[in-house]
Amino acid sequence: MPLPTPQSSVRVVTMKVDGLDLSAREDETIIEVCRENQIPIPSLCYLDGLSILGGCRLCLVELEGQSRLFAACSTRVAEGMRVVTNSERLQHYRRTIVELLFAERNHVCSVCVSNGHCELQNLAQGCGVNHVRMPYRYPHYEVDSSHEMFRVDHTRCVLCSRCVRVCDEIEGAHTWDIMGRGSDCQVITDLARPWGDSSTCTSCGKCVQVCPTGALVKQGTSAGEMVKDQSFLPILARRRHQR
Amino acid sequence: MNVDDLEELADKHREEYAAVKTEIRVCTAASCQSSGALPVLEALTTGCDASDHAGCCVKQVGCMGLCSAGPLVAIAAKDAPLDQAQIYRDVAATDAPEILTSAKTGTPMERLHCPTEMPFFARQQRIVLENSGIVDPNSFKGYVALGGYHAMVHALTEMTPAEVIAEVTTSGLRGRGGGGYPTGLKWSTVAKMPATQKYVICNADEGDPGAFMDRAILESDPHRVLEGMAMAAYAIGANKGFVYIRAEYPLAVERLKTAIRKAKRAGFIGHHICETEFNFDIEIRLGAGAFVCGEETALMASIEGGRGQPRPRPPYPAESGLWGHPTLINNVETYANIAPIVREGGDWFAGIGTERSKGTKVFALAGAICNTGLIEVPMGTPLRDIIEAIGGGIPGGKAFKAVQTGGPSGGCIPEAHLDIPVDYDSLKTLGTIMGSGGMIVMDETSSMVEVARFFMEFCMSESCGKCIPCRAGTAQMHGLLDRIVKGEAGRQDLALLEELCEVVQATSLCGLGQTAPNPVLSTLRYFRAEYEQRLLEQAA
């Protein structure tokens, strides 16, 4: 869901992030300003170039004077805003959220093709998750290898919906979607048909590149071999937007 | 159409039924239908022949409230209120001849008598439900004859939109869906938005376990909701409305459809309503029954044809709602309050209830209580009155243990706090909410840990899956509660459960996730010992 289009005459505001004085355009979100200024904010569903989802809740920040937390990806900056990105409370919440993700499906890094290049793995290391306190739920999902170039392994999926959005918003194919509710949610191609049978998939591979984990990968990759490249996305997104 | 035309229409209806002195009203709302009201209606209709029962007519009506005693039949003078009627309970089709004789002779029948002096009827104050159980929900003229659409015609022809909003603001009405946001403020916010296209939405996606207020209102008095919506649309400058109702309410949908069709035919919905410049059209949107679709942003996504998932707010619907246009969303009961407010004035409404919660509230009493059903009481009525007097207490001589209010977003109130007045703010101090008005009463045999597990299972299976804390957190919490119930959990599991409550509450995207831990937190607050009892003894 994109935020409403900003007004044409955009003003500049000043704000404080973690004590640093920063200036920002009024139509920017907190996460954009932080990324510009090399202030690390973890996120899984947010990706520059895609619409904002607000689902992973890892980019939650504290705003001074407000008791509730705000997602940095979906909150616009404002004059005089004071943002805290890394309090102890936030660190604790982020750790727990990453733990919840690990326990939800089957993220065994050592045998994963994305081992070493995985955003979830990096997040866990960054948040200091060295073990998971909750019982693993080990749901059963089939691997779909029907596509000649790519493969989808649902047990690695974190349901960030990057594949759904990139396919819809950048490629324009809308092959991907999500079905089900709650923990039973699953990404699907077309109407839950095998990916290889998809009549809408253009085999462009954008979904594979934006996937943060080893859920969408190239066929024929072995443990640790799957390296992804997302640099195309902001460039493509801006060019499309300019037209 | 102006007020005089409306009066003419009402007179016509009265003339048509001039011969009728006594009404035999059969409740045909969903709960009475499920206990066999339709055969009763049929038996009474066929038995009531004109020659033998002059002055009597059989009429189907909406909910009379006492659902546990259904099917209910009332014998009353024409258009008389419920408490002046002779009510018969647990009626079977075979009782029809006896009821007809009693209606003819005027002598009450003792066998099925349900006294209207009992507190269940006597202690209520019916504003939202004033027509419920009196008017035939499928009869447009019947509604007009009882004063229906007068408020709307008055508002449209004699009031400016600002005056309508002012009246609603004066009334102090707060959103009855559970949030309690001031209705007048919401209306004026949307009214002030500069836009050519605006929408009104009626949220009839009632999904809390144990709640059936909105369903009963729509089944009993659908025109009143349409009337409220039309006045809202006039006040904020909208020309299109949607009723988002779950497909699991087929009878409510059917009656609403009939009501819309008849209101359209009479020119109360459509173009140039009451010969003014005001145009307003209403469409029904059926929801597939997802609890999260009661959340306003998810509801709008569903109306737009997308996946029913919430999105971060702001922007609020008042600014950017359906298809990016300013949108007003209110609950069924909120709209049902508008006609009396406009008719009697905001000050009259503000005189009822407590200082910060005005008016009345409809509650659905369910669970371990003698009189289950629908009640309407002024805000501030003590909870003990509702449960012991109106609800008739706990059946089977058992002791009261707790009452759960507010559905999956609410919490449990123990015996010690039963004397609190029921309003938005005092319930919050007890760690629960009024919600849309569901009340589930539990007796001493209920296990509070199992209650918490039940609500967590509900939240888990109703989570839309968009945000991680709600999707994965509720699943983990349910797993932990399950282990505690089965006696397989240790102290560290309880600690983890409490920690997850905090994380899910603080980090979830929408209200469903943010409030999902409430049933656990409130049972832990008042019944912690029950949790501890079930924990495994730690090895030394």
HADDOCK unambig.tbl for C-alpha pairs under 7 A between the chains (distance, minus, plus):
assign (segid A and resid 54 and name CA) (segid B and resid 312 and name CA) 6.50 0.50 0.50
assign (segid A and resid 55 and name CA) (segid B and resid 466 and name CA) 5.40 0.50 0.50
assign (segid A and resid 55 and name CA) (segid B and resid 467 and name CA) 4.06 0.50 0.50
assign (segid A and resid 55 and name CA) (segid B and resid 468 and name CA) 6.61 0.50 0.50
assign (segid A and resid 55 and name CA) (segid B and resid 509 and name CA) 6.91 0.50 0.50
assign (segid A and resid 56 and name CA) (segid B and resid 467 and name CA) 5.45 0.50 0.50
assign (segid A and resid 56 and name CA) (segid B and resid 468 and name CA) 5.57 0.50 0.50
assign (segid A and resid 57 and name CA) (segid B and resid 467 and name CA) 6.83 0.50 0.50
assign (segid A and resid 57 and name CA) (segid B and resid 507 and name CA) 6.35 0.50 0.50
assign (segid A and resid 68 and name CA) (segid B and resid 506 and name CA) 6.95 0.50 0.50
assign (segid A and resid 69 and name CA) (segid B and resid 506 and name CA) 6.96 0.50 0.50
assign (segid A and resid 74 and name CA) (segid B and resid 312 and name CA) 6.73 0.50 0.50
assign (segid A and resid 93 and name CA) (segid B and resid 503 and name CA) 5.97 0.50 0.50
assign (segid A and resid 97 and name CA) (segid B and resid 468 and name CA) 6.90 0.50 0.50
assign (segid A and resid 97 and name CA) (segid B and resid 469 and name CA) 6.33 0.50 0.50
assign (segid A and resid 100 and name CA) (segid B and resid 472 and name CA) 5.88 0.50 0.50
assign (segid A and resid 100 and name CA) (segid B and resid 473 and name CA) 6.59 0.50 0.50
assign (segid A and resid 101 and name CA) (segid B and resid 472 and name CA) 6.97 0.50 0.50
assign (segid A and resid 104 and name CA) (segid B and resid 472 and name CA) 6.23 0.50 0.50
assign (segid A and resid 181 and name CA) (segid B and resid 461 and name CA) 6.93 0.50 0.50
assign (segid A and resid 181 and name CA) (segid B and resid 462 and name CA) 6.85 0.50 0.50
assign (segid A and resid 181 and name CA) (segid B and resid 463 and name CA) 6.25 0.50 0.50
assign (segid A and resid 181 and name CA) (segid B and resid 464 and name CA) 4.93 0.50 0.50
assign (segid A and resid 181 and name CA) (segid B and resid 465 and name CA) 5.55 0.50 0.50
assign (segid A and resid 182 and name CA) (segid B and resid 460 and name CA) 6.46 0.50 0.50
assign (segid A and resid 182 and name CA) (segid B and resid 461 and name CA) 6.09 0.50 0.50
assign (segid A and resid 182 and name CA) (segid B and resid 462 and name CA) 6.67 0.50 0.50
assign (segid A and resid 182 and name CA) (segid B and resid 463 and name CA) 4.61 0.50 0.50
assign (segid A and resid 182 and name CA) (segid B and resid 464 and name CA) 4.97 0.50 0.50
assign (segid A and resid 182 and name CA) (segid B and resid 465 and name CA) 3.84 0.50 0.50
assign (segid A and resid 182 and name CA) (segid B and resid 471 and name CA) 4.95 0.50 0.50
assign (segid A and resid 183 and name CA) (segid B and resid 465 and name CA) 6.11 0.50 0.50
assign (segid A and resid 183 and name CA) (segid B and resid 471 and name CA) 5.56 0.50 0.50
assign (segid A and resid 183 and name CA) (segid B and resid 472 and name CA) 6.29 0.50 0.50
assign (segid A and resid 185 and name CA) (segid B and resid 465 and name CA) 6.23 0.50 0.50
